[in-house]
Amino acid sequence: MTNGYGIDMGTGNLKIYSRSDNGVTLEKNTIAIVEGNQMYAYGDEAYSMFEKAPDTIEVSFPIVGGVIADFDNMQTMLLEVLEQKMGAKLKGADIVIAVPTDITEVEKKAFFDMFAKTKIKARSIRLCEKPLADALGMGLDVTEPTGVMVVDLGADTTEISVISLGGLVLSELLPFGGNKLDESIVTFMKRRYNLVIGRKTAKALKEKIGAALKPTEDTTSVIVGRDVVSGLPIEMEVTAQMIYEGMRDDLENIGGSIRMILEKVPPELAKDVVHSGIYLTGGSSKIVGLSTLFQGMTNITMNTAEEGQETVALGLGKVLTEDRFDRFGYTMKSRIFS
């Protein structure tokens, strides 16, 4: 069997499925650049420099809003992770790349060109719509004439899709996700408590004590930030209630968007969605109480994926290994571009 790799380039994390060991490699999708174009570090190492690096080192995220914003650096990092970290044999390999549905053909071609425009002679390079890969990764058979609704809460985007008979009936890409929640926590702490904190600290607070529902017991975490009034660094005890208040509006907006999509679902498919529930996945789906919040807003059961970050990569693995799902991977050559 030839080597096969399923690649999910997320805003926050790069996830790569390898057919040889059936495993998923996870790496922060972050790059540190020196002298304008030299890669200094990538992945988890580069992320540890975020908000700490001097002016000579530029730390950036090559994927913004679900699309490739920095093609060259993304390509450099991707090949580095595959060849150096994973020891991947790309020559003659089958490659499937996940792409958001609601982006333009030109933006999709950039994902295809990641491998098409290299010296690597891969056997096949195909794209797969992200919601389909998500559903497959959660163990759902999307080839049935049954409606399945998937909500993928990523770092920069939230993709809400309804799938039936192996195709997308509805799909909407919303321009906010986990990063927006982090920014809202930063803004809230500054406005309410005169404390300036970094996005990385906000993310850590969200993951440690954040909740989508009003906390019943107030867990706390001690952080260091800068006092706006004195300008000096200070230590402060942050409560779960504070983080909840910082995120509440954004989470309710996402819940409202799910409701709006539900209103567009054809009645026969809506019946299936009510029966089987809505499937939540993506890194941000881990927020405590999120499924309960959305369930209260929609009156529909929420099923949260256990490995939310990895579902797309696992789904791409099924496209690579199971013949009945092979058709979900398509090549750009059959489209307008050559």
C-alpha positions as CSV (number, residue, x, y, z in Angstrom):
1,M,0.0,0.0,0.0
2,T,1.3,3.4,-0.9
3,N,1.9,6.1,1.8
4,G,-1.1,8.3,2.4
5,Y,-1.5,11.6,4.3
6,G,-4.6,13.5,5.3
7,I,-3.9,17.1,6.0
8,D,-6.1,19.6,8.0
9,M,-4.5,23.1,8.0
10,G,-6.4,24.8,10.9
11,T,-5.8,28.3,12.1
12,G,-4.7,27.1,15.5
13,N,-3.3,23.7,14.8
14,L,-1.9,21.6,11.9
15,K,-3.3,18.1,12.0
16,I,-1.8,15.3,9.8
17,Y,-3.1,11.8,9.5
18,S,-0.7,9.1,8.3
19,R,-2.0,5.9,6.7
20,S,1.1,3.9,7.7
21,D,0.4,4.1,11.5
22,N,-3.2,5.3,11.5
23,G,-2.3,8.1,13.8
24,V,-2.7,11.9,13.9
25,T,0.2,14.3,14.4
26,L,-0.8,17.6,16.0
27,E,1.4,20.8,15.7
28,K,0.7,24.4,16.5
29,N,0.2,26.2,13.1
30,T,2.7,29.0,14.0
31,I,5.9,30.2,12.4
32,A,8.7,32.4,13.6
33,I,10.5,34.3,10.9
34,V,13.9,36.2,11.0
35,E,15.3,38.5,8.3
36,G,12.0,38.8,6.5
37,N,11.9,35.2,5.1
38,Q,14.1,32.8,7.0
39,M,12.2,30.3,9.2
40,Y,13.6,30.4,12.7
41,A,11.2,28.0,14.4
42,Y,7.8,26.5,13.7
43,G,5.0,24.7,15.5
44,D,4.9,24.4,19.3
45,E,8.3,26.0,19.6
46,A,7.3,29.1,17.6
47,Y,4.0,29.4,19.5
48,S,6.0,29.5,22.8
49,M,7.6,32.7,21.3
50,F,4.2,34.3,20.5
51,E,3.8,37.7,22.3
52,K,7.3,37.3,23.8
53,A,9.6,37.7,20.7
54,P,11.8,40.7,20.0
55,D,11.2,42.9,16.9
56,T,13.8,40.9,15.0
57,I,11.7,37.7,15.2
58,E,8.2,37.8,13.6
59,V,5.8,35.2,14.9
60,S,2.8,34.7,12.6
61,F,-0.1,32.4,11.8
62,P,-0.1,31.4,8.1
63,I,-3.8,30.4,8.1
64,V,-6.3,33.3,8.8
65,G,-10.0,32.9,8.7
66,G,-9.7,29.3,7.4
67,V,-7.8,30.3,4.3
68,I,-4.0,30.5,3.5
69,A,-2.7,34.0,4.2
70,D,1.0,33.2,3.9
71,F,1.5,30.5,1.2
72,D,5.3,30.3,1.2
73,N,5.8,30.0,4.9
74,M,2.9,27.6,5.2
75,Q,4.4,25.4,2.5
76,T,7.8,25.5,4.2
77,M,6.4,24.5,7.6
78,L,4.2,21.8,6.2
79,L,7.0,20.0,4.4
80,E,9.2,20.4,7.4
81,V,6.7,18.8,9.7
82,L,6.0,16.0,7.2
83,E,9.6,15.2,6.2
84,Q,11.6,16.0,9.3
85,K,9.2,15.4,12.2
86,M,7.1,12.6,10.8
87,G,9.7,11.1,8.4
88,A,7.1,11.0,5.7
89,K,7.8,9.5,2.3
90,L,5.9,11.9,0.0
91,K,7.1,10.6,-3.4
92,G,4.3,8.5,-4.8
93,A,2.0,9.2,-1.8
94,D,-1.7,9.8,-1.8
95,I,-2.5,13.2,-0.3
96,V,-5.9,14.5,0.8
97,I,-6.3,18.1,2.1
98,A,-9.4,19.4,3.9
99,V,-10.8,22.7,2.7
100,P,-13.7,24.8,4.1
101,T,-16.7,24.7,1.9
102,D,-17.6,28.4,1.9
103,I,-14.5,29.7,0.3
104,T,-13.7,30.6,-3.3
105,E,-12.3,28.3,-5.9
106,V,-9.1,30.4,-6.0
107,E,-8.7,30.0,-2.2
108,K,-9.3,26.2,-2.6
109,K,-6.6,26.0,-5.3
110,A,-4.1,27.5,-2.9
111,F,-4.5,24.4,-0.7
112,F,-4.1,22.2,-3.7
113,D,-1.0,24.1,-4.8
114,M,0.7,23.4,-1.4
115,F,1.8,20.1,-3.0
116,A,1.1,20.6,-6.7
117,K,3.7,23.4,-6.8
118,T,6.6,21.5,-5.3
119,K,9.2,19.1,-6.7
120,I,7.5,16.2,-4.8
121,K,5.9,13.8,-7.2
122,A,2.9,12.7,-5.2
123,R,0.8,10.0,-6.8
124,S,-2.5,11.9,-6.2
125,I,-3.4,15.3,-4.6
126,R,-7.1,15.7,-3.7
127,L,-9.3,18.0,-1.7
128,C,-12.1,17.1,0.6
129,E,-14.8,19.4,2.0
130,K,-14.1,19.9,5.7
131,P,-17.7,19.2,7.0
132,L,-17.7,15.8,5.2
133,A,-14.4,14.9,6.8
134,D,-15.7,16.0,10.2
135,A,-18.7,13.8,10.0
136,L,-16.6,10.8,8.8
137,G,-14.1,11.4,11.6
138,M,-17.0,11.2,14.1
139,G,-18.0,7.8,12.8
140,L,-21.1,9.0,10.9
141,D,-22.1,7.4,7.6
142,V,-22.9,10.4,5.5
143,T,-23.8,8.4,2.4
144,E,-27.2,7.5,3.8
145,P,-30.3,9.6,2.9
146,T,-30.4,11.0,6.4
147,G,-29.8,14.6,7.5
148,V,-26.7,15.2,9.7
149,M,-25.8,18.6,11.1
150,V,-22.2,19.3,12.1
151,V,-21.0,22.4,13.9
152,D,-17.2,22.8,13.7
153,L,-15.9,25.4,16.2
154,G,-12.4,26.3,15.1
155,A,-9.9,29.0,16.1
156,D,-10.9,31.7,13.5
157,T,-14.1,30.2,12.0
158,T,-17.2,28.3,12.9
159,E,-18.5,26.1,10.1
160,I,-22.1,25.0,10.3
161,S,-23.2,22.3,7.8
162,V,-26.1,20.0,7.0
163,I,-25.1,16.8,5.1
164,S,-27.2,14.2,3.3
165,L,-26.4,11.5,0.7
166,G,-22.7,12.3,0.8
167,G,-23.3,16.0,-0.2
168,L,-23.7,19.4,1.5
169,V,-27.3,20.6,1.6
170,L,-26.4,23.8,3.6
171,S,-23.0,25.2,4.7
172,E,-22.1,28.5,6.3
173,L,-18.7,29.7,7.4
174,L,-18.9,32.2,10.2
175,P,-15.9,34.5,10.8
176,F,-15.5,33.9,14.5
177,G,-14.3,31.1,16.7
178,G,-11.9,30.4,19.7
179,N,-9.6,33.4,18.9
180,K,-12.6,35.8,19.1
181,L,-13.4,34.4,22.5
182,D,-9.8,35.1,23.6
183,E,-10.0,38.7,22.3
184,S,-13.3,39.2,24.1
185,I,-11.7,38.1,27.4
186,V,-8.8,40.5,26.8
187,T,-11.2,43.4,26.1
188,F,-13.4,42.5,29.1
189,M,-10.5,42.4,31.6
190,K,-9.2,45.7,30.4
191,R,-12.6,47.5,30.4
192,R,-13.9,46.1,33.7
193,Y,-10.7,45.5,35.8
194,N,-8.1,47.9,34.2
195,L,-5.9,44.9,33.6
196,V,-4.1,44.3,30.3
197,I,-3.4,40.6,29.5
198,G,-2.1,38.9,26.4
199,R,-4.1,36.6,24.1
200,K,-2.1,33.6,25.2
201,T,-3.1,34.3,28.9
202,A,-6.7,34.7,27.9
203,K,-6.6,31.4,26.0
204,A,-5.2,29.6,29.0
205,L,-7.9,31.1,31.3
206,K,-10.6,30.0,28.8
207,E,-9.3,26.5,28.8
208,K,-8.7,26.2,32.5
209,I,-11.7,27.9,34.1
210,G,-13.9,29.1,31.2
211,A,-17.5,27.9,31.0
212,A,-20.4,28.6,28.7
213,L,-22.9,28.5,31.6
214,K,-23.0,30.7,34.7
215,P,-20.6,29.0,37.1
216,T,-22.1,27.5,40.3
217,E,-18.8,27.3,42.1
218,D,-16.3,30.0,41.5
219,T,-13.0,28.4,40.6
220,T,-10.1,30.9,40.3
221,S,-6.7,31.2,38.6
222,V,-3.9,33.7,39.5
223,I,-2.4,35.6,36.5
224,V,0.0,38.5,35.9
225,G,-1.1,41.5,33.8
226,R,-0.4,45.2,33.5
227,D,-2.4,47.6,35.5
228,V,-3.7,50.3,33.2
229,V,-3.7,53.0,35.9
230,S,-0.2,52.5,37.3
231,G,1.4,50.9,34.2
232,L,3.1,48.3,36.4
233,P,2.8,44.5,36.3
234,I,0.4,43.1,38.9
235,E,-0.8,39.7,40.0
236,M,-4.6,39.2,40.1
237,E,-6.9,36.4,41.0
238,V,-9.4,35.8,38.1
239,T,-12.6,33.9,38.8
240,A,-14.6,31.6,36.5
241,Q,-17.5,34.2,36.7
242,M,-15.3,36.9,35.0
243,I,-14.3,34.6,32.2
244,Y,-17.9,33.5,31.7
245,E,-19.0,37.2,31.4
246,G,-16.2,37.9,28.9
247,M,-17.3,35.1,26.6
248,R,-21.1,35.0,27.1
249,D,-22.1,37.3,24.2
250,D,-19.9,35.6,21.6
251,L,-21.1,32.1,22.6
252,E,-24.8,33.3,22.4
253,N,-24.1,34.7,18.9
254,I,-22.8,31.3,17.8
255,G,-25.9,29.7,19.3
256,G,-28.1,32.2,17.4
257,S,-26.3,31.4,14.1
258,I,-27.0,27.7,14.7
259,R,-30.7,28.5,15.2
260,M,-30.7,30.6,11.9
261,I,-29.3,27.7,9.9
262,L,-31.8,25.4,11.5
263,E,-34.6,27.6,10.1
264,K,-33.3,27.0,6.6
265,V,-33.1,23.2,6.9
266,P,-35.8,21.4,4.7
267,P,-38.5,19.8,6.8
268,E,-37.6,16.2,6.0
269,L,-34.0,16.7,6.9
270,A,-34.9,18.8,10.0
271,K,-36.8,15.7,11.3
272,D,-33.5,13.7,11.0
273,V,-31.5,16.4,12.8
274,V,-34.0,16.5,15.7
275,H,-33.9,12.7,15.9
276,S,-30.1,12.3,15.9
277,G,-29.1,15.7,17.4
278,I,-26.4,18.2,16.3
279,Y,-22.8,17.1,16.3
280,L,-20.3,19.6,17.8
281,T,-16.6,19.3,17.0
282,G,-13.5,21.5,16.7
283,G,-11.0,22.7,19.4
284,S,-13.5,25.2,20.9
285,S,-16.2,22.6,21.4
286,K,-14.3,21.5,24.6
287,I,-15.6,24.6,26.5
288,V,-17.4,23.3,29.6
289,G,-21.2,23.5,29.3
290,L,-21.2,24.6,25.6
291,S,-23.4,21.7,24.6
292,T,-25.9,22.5,27.4
293,L,-26.0,26.2,26.3
294,F,-26.7,25.3,22.6
295,Q,-29.2,22.6,23.6
296,G,-31.2,25.2,25.7
297,M,-31.2,27.6,22.7
298,T,-32.3,25.1,20.0
299,N,-34.2,22.3,22.0
300,I,-32.0,19.8,20.1
301,T,-29.6,17.3,21.7
302,M,-25.9,18.1,21.2
303,N,-23.3,15.4,20.6
304,T,-19.8,16.6,21.4
305,A,-16.9,14.8,19.7
306,E,-14.4,13.3,22.1
307,E,-11.3,14.4,20.0
308,G,-12.7,17.6,18.6
309,Q,-9.4,18.8,17.2
310,E,-8.7,15.6,15.3
311,T,-12.0,14.7,13.7
312,V,-11.2,16.2,10.3
313,A,-7.8,14.4,10.1
314,L,-9.5,11.1,11.1
315,G,-12.2,11.7,8.5
316,L,-9.5,12.2,5.8
317,G,-8.0,8.9,7.0
318,K,-11.3,7.2,6.1
319,V,-11.2,8.9,2.6
320,L,-7.7,7.4,2.2
321,T,-8.4,4.0,3.5
322,E,-12.1,3.1,2.8
323,D,-13.2,2.6,-0.9
324,R,-16.8,3.7,-0.2
325,F,-15.6,7.1,1.0
326,D,-13.0,7.5,-1.8
327,R,-15.3,9.7,-3.9
328,F,-15.2,12.5,-1.3
329,G,-11.7,13.4,-2.4
330,Y,-11.7,15.4,-5.7
331,T,-8.9,16.9,-7.7
332,M,-8.7,20.5,-8.9
333,K,-7.9,19.4,-12.4
334,S,-11.5,18.5,-12.9
335,R,-12.4,22.1,-12.1
336,I,-11.8,25.3,-14.0
337,F,-8.1,25.5,-13.2
338,S,-5.4,23.3,-14.6
